Every structure is written in structure tokens, then in C-alpha cells.
Amino acid sequence: MVTAAVNVHERIRASVTESVVPGGVKLSFRAMGTNCHIVLPAPRPAFTAAAVQWVGDFEARYSRFIPDSLIGRINAAAGEHWVETDAVTERLFDMCAPLVFFTHGAFDPSALPLIKLWNWKATPPVIPTASQIAAARELVGWDKVERRPGAIFLPAAGMGLDLGGIGKEYAVDCVVELARQHGLADVLIDFGQDVRATGKPPGRDAWSVGLDDPKQPGQCWAGVAVQDVALATSGDYLRCLQTNGRRYGHILDPRTGWPVHNDCRSVTVVAPSCTVAGVLSTTAFVLGARDGLNLIENFQGAEGCILTEDSRYETRRFLSHVVKQN
């Protein structure tokens, strides 16, 4: 019997390519719905094979799109029964409550009922009704999720988890730790613009990451030096729908059930871990420029930059990371 996990691993392995780049070699593959890259000063086949295997295991276990994944089974059991979890999953879930609290609910892994209402690929676009959104909101709230040691339960039918707001970022942090276990001091991990770097490439002081210009996607407005830090960027300029003269981006505010509608175009955060950087960047986008900047400034070790339609807001030390500005 071919399982979904086997299919995930086969798909990822079939997408793997390796190329020579400034700073070493780059392993590229497609996983978790995004483009993934690992850059090393020199080839390390044992580590890259272990990293691809780890990412495949992670996607097969936590993707909500795979019915027999752990998340798929938790969601299918909503309103019916508890589902057993392992120690690794417990640690991942343990991170959620403090992040929900810190972000005032702008980050919430239980927001799947709202996410499923919005289909940015539908033709023509369909906007949910206010009553549909209100009904879905009744099923959302991390405080509604019941947990006990080794198990989790979604008490109402229709509830669901989506780790899209934390999954890729957590995976980046774990693959960096995997690199350390393989004795690698210099590595850059980039999973869909969620980046963490340790050490530096040969002959350079730090790794360099370009920041996409939301007004000219594919063009960089600045380059950032990263060494022993993580960087994440959130924006809605690539995925959106327009109908009746209004633009709806793909980033939802779980507190309202509606896509974020403010003047933010992108938010970049530098932080000690990619998990923190990713949650802060998305939350700051949801909160808007001024409140978002305040959120970043209140997290120790984080710096950020928010681009709006016509302005740029930065924390006090963000520019210390910028090495090139266009």
C-alpha cells in the first residue's frame, strides 16, 4: 500500500536540484507548498539527504491537505474524539498559546474554518457572506482547543487546525539544528522567504538576502546581511483577488474573519529564530504599520521594517542589518 507519506517523499525527491552559487552550493526542492533552498560552502551529501528526509517527514505529518497526516486526523476527529500526539508535536503545540497571547489573537492556528471560506483561486471570485464568516468565527479560538498530555481534541465539529502561520518557520529552525548535529557551522536555510543563517559563506562577513519590492515583485529594494539570525517577510502583493473594485489579500485576520485591509504591503522581521520572525512579520502585517512596528519593538532581539503604499517604517536598529539599498 502506497501511503501519503511515501508520495510526499517521492514528490520532494523528484524536485531536488543542486547548483553552484556565490558562497558555495545550493540544494533546491519543492516542499510544504513552496520553494526550499539550502546553501552550504561545499557539498555535504549526508546532511542534505537527511534534511530532505526530515522536511518530507514534517510535511507528511503536519500538512492539513493530507488526510492521513496527524493534522488531517486531528481535524477529521473534531467533535468526535481525542487524537494521540507525540512529544515533538506537544512542543510545537506548546509554542502556540504564548504566541496567540502575545499577538492578541492575530496569530491563531485554529483559524482553519475561516481560511476555508476564502478561495483566492476561484474563478469568478466568491466573497463569503457576513453570516458565513460569523458562523466560522464561532469555531475559531486556540482557547477552545482541549489538550492533555499526549493528546488533543477539537470539541466542536467543523473546527480545524492549520499550521501555515508557523509550520515553515518552525521547519527552518529544526533544519538549522539538524545542520548543527551534522557539524555544520555555516549554512543558510530558506523555505519560501523564511530564512535562517548560521556562520558565513567563504570569504564574506555574512550571508546576504534580498528583500522583495512589493511594488515591483522580483526586484529587490534592499539587501540584508544575516549571520546567526533569522529573517521572515510577509506580504499580500503576490496572492490576492479583486472583485467589485476591492482588493482582497490572502492574509486573514482571525479576529474578524476578513482579509487584512490596511496600507501594509510587506513586513520584514529579523529575529533570533525563524518561528518568531515569521509570527511577528505576519502579525505586524495584520495589525498595521504603527501597531505592528510597536509589536516588533516590544519583542527582545527583533528588528523590523514595514513597507506601506507610500511610506517605510523601521525599528531603531533595522538599518544595521541592511548592506545595500536600491
Secondary structure as the mmCIF struct_conf table of DSSP 4:
data_model
#
loop_
_struct_conf.conf_type_id
_struct_conf.id
_struct_conf.beg_label_comp_id
_struct_conf.beg_label_asym_id
_struct_conf.beg_label_seq_id
_struct_conf.end_label_comp_id
_struct_conf.end_label_asym_id
_struct_conf.end_label_seq_id
HELX_RH_AL_P HELX_RH_AL_P1 ALA A 4 SER A 15
STRN STRN1 THR A 17 VAL A 21
TURN_TY1_P TURN_TY1_P1 PRO A 22 GLY A 23
STRN STRN2 GLY A 24 ALA A 31
TURN_TY1_P TURN_TY1_P2 MET A 32 GLY A 33
STRN STRN3 THR A 34 LEU A 40
BEND BEND1 PRO A 41 ALA A 42
HELX_RH_AL_P HELX_RH_AL_P2 PRO A 45 TYR A 62
TURN_TY1_P TURN_TY1_P3 ARG A 64 PHE A 65
BEND BEND2 ILE A 66 ILE A 66
TURN_TY1_P TURN_TY1_P4 PRO A 67 ASP A 68
BEND BEND3 SER A 69 SER A 69
HELX_RH_AL_P HELX_RH_AL_P3 LEU A 70 ALA A 76
TURN_TY1_P TURN_TY1_P5 ALA A 77 GLU A 80
STRN STRN4 VAL A 83 GLU A 84
HELX_RH_AL_P HELX_RH_AL_P4 ALA A 87 ASP A 94
TURN_TY1_P TURN_TY1_P6 MET A 95 MET A 95
HELX_RH_AL_P HELX_RH_AL_P5 CYS A 96 PHE A 102
TURN_TY1_P TURN_TY1_P7 THR A 103 GLY A 105
BEND BEND4 ALA A 106 PHE A 107
TURN_TY1_P TURN_TY1_P8 PRO A 109 SER A 110
HELX_RH_AL_P HELX_RH_AL_P6 LEU A 112 ILE A 115
TURN_TY1_P TURN_TY1_P9 LYS A 116 LEU A 117
TURN_TY1_P TURN_TY1_P10 TRP A 120 LYS A 121
BEND BEND5 THR A 123 PRO A 124
HELX_LH_PP_P HELX_LH_PP_P1 ILE A 127 THR A 129
HELX_RH_AL_P HELX_RH_AL_P7 ALA A 130 ARG A 137
TURN_TY1_P TURN_TY1_P11 GLU A 138 LEU A 139
HELX_RH_3T_P HELX_RH_3T_P1 TRP A 142 LYS A 144
STRN STRN5 GLU A 146 ARG A 148
TURN_TY1_P TURN_TY1_P12 PRO A 149 GLY A 150
STRN STRN6 ALA A 151 PHE A 153
BEND BEND6 ALA A 156 ALA A 156
TURN_TY1_P TURN_TY1_P13 ALA A 157 GLY A 158
HELX_RH_3T_P HELX_RH_3T_P2 LEU A 163 GLY A 165
TURN_TY1_P TURN_TY1_P14 ILE A 166 ILE A 166
HELX_RH_AL_P HELX_RH_AL_P8 GLY A 167 GLN A 181
TURN_TY1_P TURN_TY1_P15 HIS A 182 GLY A 183
STRN STRN7 VAL A 187 PHE A 191
TURN_TY1_P TURN_TY1_P16 GLY A 192 GLN A 193
STRN STRN8 ASP A 194 THR A 198
BEND BEND7 GLY A 199 GLY A 199
TURN_TY1_P TURN_TY1_P17 PRO A 202 GLY A 203
BEND BEND8 ARG A 204 ALA A 206
STRN STRN9 TRP A 207 ASP A 213
TURN_TY1_P TURN_TY1_P18 PRO A 214 LYS A 215
STRN STRN10 GLN A 216 VAL A 226
BEND BEND9 GLN A 227 ASP A 228
STRN STRN11 VAL A 229 GLY A 235
BEND BEND10 ASP A 236 ARG A 239
STRN STRN12 CYS A 240 THR A 243
TURN_TY1_P TURN_TY1_P19 ASN A 244 GLY A 245
STRN STRN13 ARG A 246 GLY A 249
BEND BEND11 HIS A 250 HIS A 250
STRN STRN14 LEU A 252 LEU A 252
TURN_TY1_P TURN_TY1_P20 PRO A 254 THR A 256
BEND BEND12 GLY A 257 TRP A 258
STRN STRN15 PRO A 259 PRO A 259
BEND BEND13 ASN A 262 ASP A 263
STRN STRN16 CYS A 264 ALA A 271
BEND BEND14 PRO A 272 SER A 273
HELX_RH_AL_P HELX_RH_AL_P9 CYS A 274 LEU A 287
HELX_RH_AL_P HELX_RH_AL_P10 ALA A 289 GLU A 297
TURN_TY1_P TURN_TY1_P21 ASN A 298 ASN A 298
BEND BEND15 PHE A 299 PHE A 299
TURN_TY1_P TURN_TY1_P22 GLN A 300 GLY A 301
STRN STRN17 GLU A 303 THR A 308
BEND BEND16 GLU A 309 ASP A 310
STRN STRN18 ARG A 312 GLU A 314
TURN_TY1_P TURN_TY1_P23 ARG A 316 ARG A 317
HELX_RH_3T_P HELX_RH_3T_P3 PHE A 318 HIS A 321
STRN STRN19 VAL A 322 GLN A 325
#
